[in-house]
Structures are given as C-alpha cells and as structure tokens.
Amino acid sequence: MTTLSALAGDALGARRLVLASEDRRRIAEGHTTLEQRLADGESVYGVTRGFGPLVAYAADHDGAAQGLGLVHHLCTGQGRPLGREATVLAVWLRLQGMRHGWSAVSADHWEAVADLLGRGFVPVVPGEGSLSASGDLVPLAHAALALGGEGEAWLDTGAGPVAAPAAQVIAELGGTPVAWSARSALAFVNGTSVSLAVAVLNQLELVAQARALAALTGHIAGLLGCDPQAYAEPLQRVRPHPGQRRAAEWIRAELPADARRGADRPLQEPYSLRCAPQVIGAVLDQLDAQGAVLATEAAGCTDNPVVVDGQVWHGGNFHALPVGLASDQLTLCAHQLAFLAERQLALLVDPAHNGGLPPMLTPTPGARSGLAGVQIAATSMVAKARQLGLPATLTPLPTNLGNQDHVPMALNGALAGEEVVRLGWLVLGSLAVAVTQWERLAGRTPAAGRIWAELRALMPALTEDRPLAGTVAAAGASLRSHFREPGAAYAPHGPEAPRGRVAPDGPEAPRGRVAPDGPEAPDGPEAADGPEATGGPDEARAPEAVRAPVTVDGRSGR
C-alpha cells in the first residue's frame, strides 16, 4: 500500500512515468470502446455535443478544433502561479487517473503528456479561477495550453526558474507539443487533480508541523520543569485516541529522563502545555481521516464521461467536494497548530509563566524590548490564519447558465490552507526563537539533538534589540527541514519568478517578489541577526507510476 508521502515522492521523483502492459491493454480497450460507440452514432458529451450547458448543441466536426476550443476558452485564470511541485503533482495525477482506461484516451496521447512531464516540463498555472465543480477546469486548461506549445512554462536558467513561452521550453527540452483532440482535452481538464495536489502537499506539511510542535512542547516542558504527568502513557491510555497517544509519545521523547515537576511550577500548567497531546493528537487524527479521503481520490478517475464495462457513462465524478471538505478541515487543523504554538510563545515571554525570567525575554526590560515584536507578528499571523479559515465549501455560487449550480470551491480552500500552513511555519519559527533565547537567559546547557543545535546557532543571544524577521524565517525553515518525512521531496511554495506576458493575448501582468520554498523570508539583504532562510527553486521532477493502491499515511514515521 502506498502512503501519501510515497505518492508525492514518486510523483516528484526523478523517474519517468511509463505504461505497464496491463495499463496499455486497459487504455486501448477504453479507447476502442469509445470509437465503436461513436461509430454507432451514440451521443457523447464533449465529442459529438458541446461543453457545459452547450451540450444541447452539436460539437465541431473537427475534433482537434473542438479540443483546442475547450482549452482556449477556459484559459482565463489569474493570480500567482501554483508552486511548481503542485503543478507537477497535478499533471501526474491526471495521468494516473487516465491510466485506468476509463477516460478512453489513446495510449499515444497519454505517452505524449507523460514524455513532456518526464523531460522536466512544468507549465505555469495561475492559481485563481477554479470552481472545482466540473473539475479544476481553468488551471488544468492552462496546463493543457502549455503542454500544447502555447502559454507559458517554467524555464530553468541556473539562477532560478523563470516563466518563458511554452514552445521555447519544449524545444529546449527536445520534446514535442501535445496535439489535443476533443476527447483527450476534456479528459485532461475535467478532473480534481489541482485541488487534490495542493491538498496532498498541505496534508504532508501538517504532519511535519505536528511533529515539530510536539518536539517543541516536550522541550519547553523540560526546560520549565512542568509536571510530566500530562504526557505520561497511563493518562493517554484511558482516552485511546491514536493521535493523542502518538503526540504524547513525541512529547515524551524530548523530556529529560529524570523529568519531574519543579518546585516553582503549578500542579497544573495552562492548557497550551498541559493539553498539547490532546490538541496535537486531535489534529493527527484528522490528518489521518482526511488523508484517507485524499488517497481514495488519488486512486480513482475524476473524469466525465467514462467508459466502463463496454458502455459510455455520463455523470459527475469530477465534483471535488470530497477534496473541498478535506481541505477545509486541513485548514482548521493548520490553525490549531499555529494557535497552540502562539499560546506557548505567550507563556515563554511572560514572567508569570516562564520561571521568573524577564518579560519579553530581554535582560534589560524597558531599555530593550526583546521578543515583543516577535510575539506581535506571531499574533497577527494566527489572526490571519483565522481569517483564511472560513470554509471555502460554504462560499459557492451557481454559474454556467445554471449547469454548475452546486460547486465546491475546493482549490480555493486548498490554496487558503496552503497559506495557513506557510504562516504556521513562521509561528513555529517564532516559538523556536523564544525557546533558544529562554535557554540563553536561563544559562541552560544546549539540549542534545541536531535540531536544537541548529536553532541555537540561528539565534545568537539577544542582548541588544535587532531585526529578527530573518531569524524567525530561518528557524521555521530549519524545523520544516528536520521534521518532514524522510525522503519526501515536496515543498508547497514554488518560486514566483519574474515573467513576461501571461498569455499571447493579454497584457503584461504585475508580478510580486520571488516566493521561497519554505517559510517566507524578508526582502533585502541578510539580516544582522544570523543566517536568513533561503529557498532554492523547486527542481523539476519527472514522475513514475504508483501501481499499488494508494492509502493514507499510517503510523510509520509518526
């Protein structure tokens, strides 16, 4: 059984996606069945009939013109491009769905798309414009446009990727543009793969955040001398949620072997410390539950129509509500982790809870302000996480002449979740900065373990106020690097490179600055407070097939 982590690793790995003989048989069978039904005069959506509410009208007799018209009219997306890895994963998922043969595309078409992906071709895909109802039509149309030699794709320049004409990138890679037919174009754009790709990457990031926050909690509890009973195995045993037990194990792993309640500590700590196993554990259980939904989606075919048992079936498998509801729940989980981290930060800077150290962890309160700015920024980021946490599935609008009268907005929800995940790493970085400053003020010996040494190196003693934006970002990036699943090769935030025109038919679009792979770093030169977080470009990776059934991450590595 393949986990979500393995799925992402296979999709983003350096191996080509190929068809096995059984895959080829299924694809040929589906394609032949469709051709037979068309020869018999059967009406087939998108092939003999128009698209959406225009199904009442006959399609173009020229299949290539029909397919290209579908792609062109849907290329209306706007906004910041998707991360390169999310785009690669989305295209890979489309190919996985078509591998079953139910989409009735030809093997030649499948291999044409797979060949470009295997060469490292990555379309530039704007993130805004999908309803995720008839699939992620708009972003997938932009991917199809680039695969066909129009639009834009990422070009690796050595100094980072830049958006360039897709035809130029295909030529430099030695590839051939995809020739879209009516059926192949519809099969490609008519799926949930973009919202699914972003959601999968979010889920993997949140597993890493939960592990990082559990480790920080254990480290803080040990430094403060908190009563370890809150994390003891017998306490977790009587409320047997698997996530809670797992979180408590992670916390206990960071406690000193002789941990006991300090003489100056209360019998019961505030909930942000005492209830950390319950909070992190609840998140872990939700990650397992929603991950199972995402894994099921990844294993299926989200297309319409489909060919099954020798017949053409018209329906709604492209409706992305399973992904939308999962993404909304993941966003709520991301907020819970960030909120817990911010509350622990509040304890560390407060003399009433931090063991009597100075307020804001500055040795000279009043003359200096210490971590006051770090806490203010972290509070703002948690507030923004809450603002982004409105479930996207609560915000649909009917459209498309009433044809799409119930839409899930799954990609909007997944992208909001991606932003909350990014903010979460920065809040965790803020907490890590406070932990290291607490250690220095308390005169504690550095804790054993590579991550604590890394964080201490990033945060020199704060005796004079100095800019800490770079340190917070670097600390978040260090935590993220350390706690991701071993061997996983995913990063949710691809670089936003300087670009020219959005498309041949539009004016030049205003661009933002380059977005790093991990927690966002400040603009400008390196801050004086230590190494600044830097993110290199995501490498374009060629995918390989996952032939085993896909399932959610299990207990391993948790």
C-alpha positions in Angstrom: 0.0 0.0 0.0 1.3 3.5 -0.9 1.2 6.4 1.5 0.5 10.0 0.6 4.2 10.7 1.3 5.2 7.9 -1.1 2.8 9.2 -3.7 4.3 12.7 -3.6 7.8 11.3 -3.6 7.0 9.1 -6.7 5.3 12.0 -8.5 8.1 14.4 -7.8 11.0 12.0 -8.1 13.5 11.8 -10.9 11.9 8.8 -12.7 9.8 8.7 -15.8 6.1 7.8 -15.8 5.6 4.7 -18.1 2.7 2.4 -19.0 2.8 -1.2 -17.9 1.4 -3.8 -20.4 -1.8 -4.1 -18.3 -2.2 -0.3 -18.3 -1.7 -0.3 -22.1 -4.4 -3.0 -22.5 -6.9 -1.1 -20.4 -6.3 2.2 -22.2 -6.6 0.5 -25.6 -9.8 -1.2 -24.5 -11.4 2.0 -23.3 -10.3 4.0 -26.4 -11.6 1.3 -28.8 -15.0 1.1 -26.9 -15.4 4.9 -27.3 -14.6 4.8 -31.0 -17.1 2.0 -31.5 -19.8 3.9 -29.7 -19.1 7.0 -31.8 -19.2 4.9 -35.0 -22.6 3.6 -33.9 -23.9 7.2 -33.7 -24.0 7.5 -29.9 -24.0 11.0 -28.5 -21.0 11.6 -26.3 -20.6 14.7 -24.2 -17.7 16.9 -25.4 -17.1 14.8 -28.5 -20.3 14.9 -30.5 -22.0 17.5 -28.3 -20.9 20.9 -26.9 -19.5 21.6 -23.4 -21.4 22.5 -20.3 -24.8 24.0 -20.9 -24.0 24.0 -24.6 -24.4 20.2 -24.6 -27.7 20.9 -26.4 -25.7 21.9 -29.4 -23.6 19.8 -31.8 -19.9 19.8 -31.4 -17.4 20.9 -34.1 -16.9 18.1 -36.6 -13.2 18.8 -36.4 -12.2 17.1 -33.2 -8.9 19.0 -33.0 -10.8 22.3 -33.2 -13.2 21.2 -30.6 -10.5 20.2 -28.2 -8.4 23.3 -28.8 -11.5 25.5 -28.3 -12.2 23.8 -24.9 -8.6 24.6 -23.8 -8.6 28.2 -25.2 -11.9 29.3 -23.7 -11.0 28.1 -20.3 -7.6 29.8 -20.1 -8.9 32.7 -18.0 -7.0 32.1 -14.8 -5.4 34.9 -12.9 -3.1 35.4 -9.9 0.0 34.0 -8.5 1.1 30.7 -10.2 0.8 27.4 -8.4 4.0 26.1 -6.9 6.0 24.0 -9.5 5.7 20.9 -7.4 1.9 21.2 -7.0 1.7 21.6 -10.8 3.8 18.5 -11.4 1.8 16.5 -9.0 -1.5 17.7 -10.6 -0.4 16.6 -14.1 0.9 13.4 -12.7 -2.5 12.7 -11.0 -4.3 13.4 -14.3 -2.1 10.7 -15.9 -2.7 8.3 -13.1 -6.5 8.8 -13.5 -6.3 8.1 -17.2 -4.1 5.0 -16.7 -7.2 3.0 -15.7 -8.6 3.2 -19.2 -11.9 4.7 -18.1 -11.1 8.1 -19.7 -11.0 6.5 -23.2 -7.9 8.4 -24.3 -5.4 6.8 -26.6 -2.0 5.5 -25.3 -0.3 7.8 -27.8 -1.9 10.8 -26.1 -1.1 9.6 -22.6 2.5 9.0 -23.6 2.8 12.4 -25.2 1.9 14.1 -21.9 4.0 11.8 -19.9 7.0 12.3 -22.1 6.9 16.1 -21.6 6.5 15.7 -17.8 9.4 13.2 -17.8 11.6 15.7 -19.5 11.0 18.2 -16.7 8.4 20.3 -18.5 6.3 22.3 -15.9 3.5 24.6 -17.1 2.9 28.0 -15.5 -0.6 27.6 -14.0 -2.4 30.6 -12.3 -4.0 29.7 -9.0 -7.2 31.7 -9.3 -10.3 30.8 -11.3 -11.4 27.2 -10.4 -14.8 26.2 -9.1 -13.5 22.6 -8.7 -17.0 21.6 -9.8 -16.5 20.2 -13.3 -13.0 19.5 -12.0 -10.4 22.2 -11.9 -11.2 23.3 -15.5 -9.4 26.7 -15.6 -6.0 25.7 -14.1 -5.9 22.4 -16.0 -6.7 24.3 -19.2 -3.6 26.5 -18.6 -1.6 23.3 -18.1 -3.0 21.9 -21.3 -2.3 25.1 -23.2 1.4 24.9 -22.2 1.6 21.2 -23.0 0.3 22.0 -26.4 3.0 24.6 -27.0 1.1 27.7 -26.2 1.0 29.7 -23.0 4.0 29.6 -20.6 6.2 27.1 -18.8 9.0 27.3 -16.2 12.4 27.6 -17.7 15.4 26.7 -15.5 18.1 29.3 -16.0 20.7 28.3 -13.4 19.7 31.4 -11.4 16.2 30.1 -10.8 13.2 29.3 -12.9 11.5 32.0 -15.0 8.3 31.9 -17.0 9.0 31.5 -20.7 7.0 30.7 -23.8 6.0 27.1 -23.6 7.1 26.4 -27.2 10.6 27.6 -26.3 10.8 25.4 -23.2 9.5 22.3 -25.1 12.1 22.9 -27.9 14.9 23.2 -25.4 13.9 20.0 -23.7 13.8 18.2 -27.0 10.1 17.4 -26.7 7.0 17.6 -28.9 3.9 19.6 -28.1 0.7 17.6 -27.3 -1.9 17.6 -30.1 -5.2 17.8 -28.3 -8.4 16.1 -29.6 -11.8 16.7 -28.3 -11.8 13.7 -26.0 -8.2 14.0 -24.8 -8.6 17.7 -24.0 -11.7 17.0 -22.0 -10.2 14.1 -20.2 -7.3 16.2 -19.1 -9.1 19.4 -17.9 -12.1 17.5 -16.4 -10.7 16.3 -13.1 -10.0 17.3 -9.5 -6.2 16.9 -9.7 -5.1 20.5 -9.0 -7.1 20.9 -5.8 -6.1 17.4 -4.9 -2.4 18.1 -5.5 -2.4 21.2 -3.3 -4.4 19.4 -0.6 -2.0 16.4 -0.5 1.0 18.7 -0.1 -0.8 20.6 2.7 -1.5 17.3 4.5 2.1 16.3 4.4 3.2 19.7 5.6 0.8 19.5 8.5 2.2 16.1 9.6 5.6 17.7 9.8 4.2 20.7 11.7 2.5 18.4 14.2 5.8 16.6 14.8 7.7 19.8 15.2 5.2 21.3 17.6 5.2 18.1 19.7 9.0 18.2 19.9 9.0 21.9 20.9 6.3 21.2 23.5 8.4 18.5 25.1 11.5 20.7 25.0 9.7 23.6 26.6 8.1 21.4 29.3 11.5 20.0 30.2 13.1 23.5 30.4 10.4 24.9 32.6 10.1 21.8 34.8 6.5 21.2 34.0 4.8 18.2 35.6 5.4 15.3 33.1 2.2 13.5 34.2 0.3 15.4 31.5 2.3 13.4 28.9 2.5 10.1 30.7 1.4 6.9 28.9 -1.2 5.9 31.5 -3.0 9.2 31.1 -3.3 8.7 27.4 -4.3 5.1 27.7 -7.7 6.0 29.3 -8.6 8.1 26.3 -7.4 5.9 23.5 -7.4 8.3 20.5 -4.5 7.1 18.4 -3.4 10.7 17.6 -3.3 11.7 21.2 -1.1 8.7 22.2 1.2 9.4 19.3 1.6 13.1 20.2 2.3 12.2 23.8 5.0 9.8 22.7 6.6 12.5 20.6 6.5 15.0 23.6 7.9 12.4 26.0 10.8 11.8 23.6 12.0 15.4 24.3 11.6 15.3 28.1 14.7 14.7 30.3 14.9 11.1 31.5 14.5 12.3 35.1 11.7 14.8 34.3 9.7 15.8 37.4 7.6 18.8 38.4 9.8 21.8 39.5 9.2 23.3 43.0 8.1 26.6 41.4 5.7 25.0 38.9 2.0 24.7 39.5 0.3 21.3 39.8 -1.5 22.0 36.6 0.0 24.1 33.7 -2.1 26.2 31.4 -3.8 24.2 28.7 -1.3 25.2 25.9 1.2 23.0 27.7 -0.9 20.5 29.7 -3.4 19.8 26.8 -0.8 19.7 24.0 -1.2 15.9 23.5 -5.0 16.3 23.1 -4.7 19.3 20.7 -1.9 17.9 18.5 -3.5 14.4 18.7 -6.8 15.7 17.5 -5.0 17.2 14.5 -3.2 14.0 13.8 -6.5 12.0 13.8 -8.0 14.5 11.4 -4.9 14.3 9.2 -5.4 10.5 9.1 -9.1 10.8 8.3 -8.8 13.5 5.6 -5.7 11.8 4.2 -7.7 8.7 3.6 -10.2 10.8 1.6 -7.4 12.3 -0.4 -5.8 8.9 -1.0 -9.0 7.5 -2.3 -9.4 10.4 -4.6 -5.9 9.9 -5.9 -6.6 6.2 -6.7 -9.7 6.9 -8.8 -10.8 8.6 -12.0 -12.4 12.0 -11.8 -13.5 12.3 -15.4 -16.7 12.6 -17.4 -17.8 10.8 -19.4 -16.1 7.5 -18.6 -16.1 4.1 -20.3 -16.8 1.2 -18.0 -18.0 -2.3 -18.8 -18.2 -1.5 -22.5 -20.5 1.4 -22.1 -20.1 5.2 -22.1 -21.4 6.6 -18.8 -22.2 10.3 -18.1 -22.1 11.6 -14.6 -20.4 13.8 -12.1 -17.2 12.2 -10.8 -15.4 15.5 -11.4 -17.2 17.2 -8.5 -14.4 17.9 -5.9 -16.5 18.1 -2.7 -14.5 15.3 -1.1 -11.3 17.3 -1.6 -13.0 20.5 -0.7 -14.3 19.3 2.6 -10.9 17.6 3.4 -9.1 20.9 2.5 -11.4 22.9 4.8 -10.7 20.5 7.6 -6.9 20.6 7.0 -7.0 24.4 7.2 -8.7 24.2 10.5 -6.1 21.8 11.7 -3.3 24.2 10.5 -4.9 27.0 12.5 -5.0 24.8 15.7 -1.3 24.1 15.4 -0.4 27.7 14.9 -2.7 28.8 17.7 -1.1 26.3 20.1 2.4 27.5 19.2 1.4 31.1 19.6 0.0 30.4 23.1 3.2 28.6 24.1 5.2 31.6 22.9 3.0 33.8 25.1 3.9 31.7 28.1 7.6 31.9 27.4 7.7 35.7 27.3 5.5 36.1 30.4 7.3 36.2 33.8 4.2 34.7 35.4 4.7 31.5 33.5 8.3 31.4 32.2 10.0 30.6 35.5 10.6 34.2 36.5 12.7 35.3 33.6 12.4 39.0 32.5 9.3 40.0 30.4 9.8 39.5 26.7 13.0 37.6 27.4 15.2 40.7 27.3 17.8 41.1 30.0 17.1 44.8 30.2 13.3 45.4 30.1 12.3 49.0 29.3 15.7 49.9 27.8 15.2 46.9 25.4 12.1 45.2 24.1 13.4 41.7 23.4 10.8 39.4 21.7 7.9 41.8 21.9 7.9 42.3 18.1 8.2 38.6 17.5 5.1 38.0 19.6 3.2 40.8 17.9 3.9 39.4 14.5 3.0 35.8 15.5 -0.3 37.0 16.9 -1.0 38.8 13.6 -0.2 35.6 11.7 -2.6 33.5 13.8 -5.3 36.1 13.3 -4.7 35.9 9.5 -4.9 32.1 9.7 -8.3 32.5 11.3 -9.4 35.0 8.6 -8.4 32.4 5.9 -10.1 29.6 7.7 -13.6 30.3 6.5 -14.6 27.0 4.8 -14.4 27.5 1.1 -17.2 24.9 0.7 -19.5 27.5 2.4 -19.0 30.0 -0.4 -20.3 28.5 -3.6 -22.2 30.5 -6.3 -24.2 28.9 -9.1 -22.9 29.7 -12.6 -22.6 28.4 -16.2 -26.3 29.0 -17.1 -27.3 27.0 -14.1 -25.5 23.9 -15.2 -22.9 24.3 -12.4 -25.5 25.1 -9.8 -23.6 23.4 -6.9 -19.9 23.9 -6.8 -17.4 23.0 -4.0 -14.6 25.6 -4.4 -12.0 23.0 -3.5 -9.0 24.7 -5.0 -9.8 28.0 -3.3 -9.9 26.1 0.0 -6.7 24.2 -0.7 -4.8 27.4 -1.6 -6.1 29.2 1.6 -4.9 26.2 3.5 -1.5 26.4 1.8 -1.2 30.0 3.1 -2.2 29.0 6.6 0.4 26.2 6.5 3.0 28.8 5.5 2.0 31.1 8.3 2.2 28.1 10.7 5.8 27.5 10.0 6.6 31.1 10.8 4.7 30.9 14.1 6.6 27.8 14.9 9.8 29.6 14.0 8.8 32.4 16.4 8.3 29.9 19.2 11.7 28.3 18.4 13.4 31.7 18.6 11.8 32.2 22.1 13.0 28.8 23.2 16.6 29.5 22.3 16.5 32.9 23.9 15.0 31.4 27.1 17.8 28.9 27.2 20.4 31.6 27.0 18.9 33.8 29.6 18.5 30.9 32.0 22.0 29.8 31.4 21.0 26.3 30.3 23.3 23.9 28.5 22.2 23.3 24.9 19.9 20.3 24.6 21.1 17.2 22.8 19.8 16.7 19.3 20.7 18.2 15.9 17.6 20.4 15.6 18.2 22.2 18.9 21.8 22.9 18.0 20.7 24.2 14.6 18.2 26.5 16.2 20.7 27.8 18.8 23.2 28.6 16.0 20.5 30.6 14.2 19.7 32.6 17.3 22.6 34.3 19.0 21.9 35.8 22.5 19.6 38.7 22.2 21.2 41.3 24.5 20.5 44.3 22.2 17.4 44.7 20.1 17.9 43.8 16.5 15.7 42.8 13.5 14.5 39.2 13.9 12.5 38.6 10.8 15.2 36.6 9.1 15.9 34.6 12.3 12.2 33.6 12.6 12.0 32.6 8.9 15.3 30.6 9.2 14.1 28.8 12.4 10.8 27.9 10.7 12.7 26.6 7.7 15.0 24.6 9.9 12.1 22.9 11.7 10.4 22.1 8.4 13.5 20.5 7.0 14.1 18.5 10.1 10.6 17.1 10.7 9.4 16.3 7.2 9.0 12.6 6.3 12.4 11.1 5.5 12.9 11.0 1.7 9.9 13.2 1.0 10.6 15.7 -1.8 7.8 18.1 -1.6 7.5 21.8 -1.0 4.2 23.7 -1.2 5.5 27.1 -2.2 7.2 27.2 -5.6 9.2 30.2 -6.6 7.3 33.1 -8.2 9.8 34.1 -10.9 9.8 37.3 -13.0 7.6 36.8 -16.0 6.7 38.4 -19.2 3.2 38.2 -20.7 0.6 36.0 -19.1 -0.6 34.7 -22.5 -0.1 35.8 -26.1 -3.5 37.6 -26.0 -3.0 39.6 -22.7 -1.0 42.5 -21.4 2.0 42.1 -19.1 0.8 41.2 -15.6 2.2 42.8 -12.5 4.5 40.5 -10.6 5.2 40.0 -6.9 8.6 39.1 -5.5 10.1 35.7 -5.6 8.5 33.3 -3.1 10.8 30.9 -1.3 10.1 27.2 -1.0 9.6 27.3 2.8 8.7 30.0 5.3 8.8 33.4 3.8 12.0 35.4 4.4 12.2 39.2 4.5 13.1 41.3 1.5 16.5 42.8 1.2 20.0 41.7 2.4 20.7 39.2 5.1 19.6 40.4 8.5 22.1 41.1 11.1 20.7 38.5 13.5 22.0 35.4 11.9 21.5 33.2 8.8 18.4 34.1 6.9 16.1 31.5 5.5 16.6 31.0 1.8 14.7 28.8 -0.6 16.2 27.5 -3.8 13.9 26.7 -6.7 11.9 23.6 -6.8 13.6 21.1 -9.1 11.5 20.0 -12.0 11.0 16.3 -11.3 9.8 13.6 -13.7 7.2 11.2 -12.1 6.9 7.5 -12.1 3.7 5.4 -11.7 2.3 4.2 -8.5 0.7 0.9 -9.3 -0.2 -0.2 -5.9 -3.5 1.1 -4.3 -3.0 4.5 -2.6 -3.8 4.9 1.0 -3.3 7.4 3.8 -0.1 7.7 5.8 0.0 5.0 8.5 1.6 5.1 11.9 5.1 4.7 10.5 7.1 7.8 10.9 4.5 9.5 13.1 
